[in-house]
Amino acid sequence: MSFRFQDYRRIFDGAVARYETKPFFTKLIQQKGRPVFPSAPRQVALFGIRRKGPVTQFRENTADDTLSLARLDERGVAQVFEYVGTTESGLFAQVVNPEGDFKMLPGFYFFAFGLHHGKDKCLVQAGPVLGERALKGKDYDETDEKTWQIVDGSLHIHAGINNPQNVGAWSAGCQVVAGGWTGKAWTEYYKGCERASNVPIPYVLVDETDVPGFLGS
């Protein structure tokens, strides 16, 4: 999967239009403003494109999603960077939250700069995030209309996943760029974010199956 800058514009605008009337996102806009796709030098938009992958014990433990960065550089030239990663919790035994493992729901969110586990530079939520939870050994139920919000700043975009075939504990709901903290992917991704003039940076999460509709195809 590879998209151009204008494709990401359509995905961004389509996703914002789809979700902005839902109560959670309406309130988020009231708090943070309506997210805007890059239109001036050094502005950035982030994307997660979630792919339906193999399931092991009710978890998608493979890093088969796409984490993307679309930006205008200092001269206003459009750039797109796409990386392998995950937008979902991996398969691991530790109970991080007694209510279940977190899975962010598609929509739009905001991120700023912070530290992961107090030491590694990453992006941290700059507003509430919305998602589902599932207990260990249980599947996510997206039909029961029950959702959870994380508001304590613990949902991050960070590096990890040295083996894309085994997400494991690298994600308990965070959005993770595969290849490790010193890998080329994360180094490029984070550098692009550091140069952003629009912080907090908007992050749009979509299901792969929704992309053709956003692109008008």
Phi, psi and omega in degrees: 000128178211131182235154177272171180303315181292330175296316179294328175299316181291321176299315180299306182297321180294318180291317179299316180297324181292319191260344189294341179271353178281140190310315182301313185283330173300316179293322179298319177297321178298326182278317191244350186092159180287130181297144185233133177288148182309129179222000180221157181309137175074009173276147188226146167229140181249150183222146166238124177248110188271124179257139175284113184243186180296146183246131175236117182051047175069015178232141174273097190266011179252137177279088183234017175266171178244127173251122189237158176226123175245131185210163167252127182284187185299337179263001181085014179277132182289137178224145176228134176231133183232134185225154175281140178188200177223150175244013187225161175294141175276186179264113180206158188275330185298137176270107180278321179223128183297343178273354175123167177289141186269143175223110182298138178274149176305147181154205179231145186217179181227141181226147176230191186265144178193200182237141175266124185054029174076008184222325186259133179297134181205187172253136181239150182304135179250022179181174180296151173237151188245139179194181175258160172230149176219134177293159177305135180077009179236154179270159173288138179247101182268012180254352186270359178064011176264129180227167178234152173242141171253124184234002188265007178084008185272354179268119188237162162252119186212180180265166176158207173052076177290331177243106183300343179277357182213089179295316179055224184276006177297335177225125170248031182124346177291165175262121193235127174274123183286155175115002176086167184291333182254006181289161181300321184299306182294321179302314179293314183301310184292323178299319177298322178290319181301329182277357186294138175265351182247082178247130008290149184270133177287141177234124180248124178250127180225155170279141181305324182293341179272345186299314179305322178294320178294327180278353179077027180240000000 
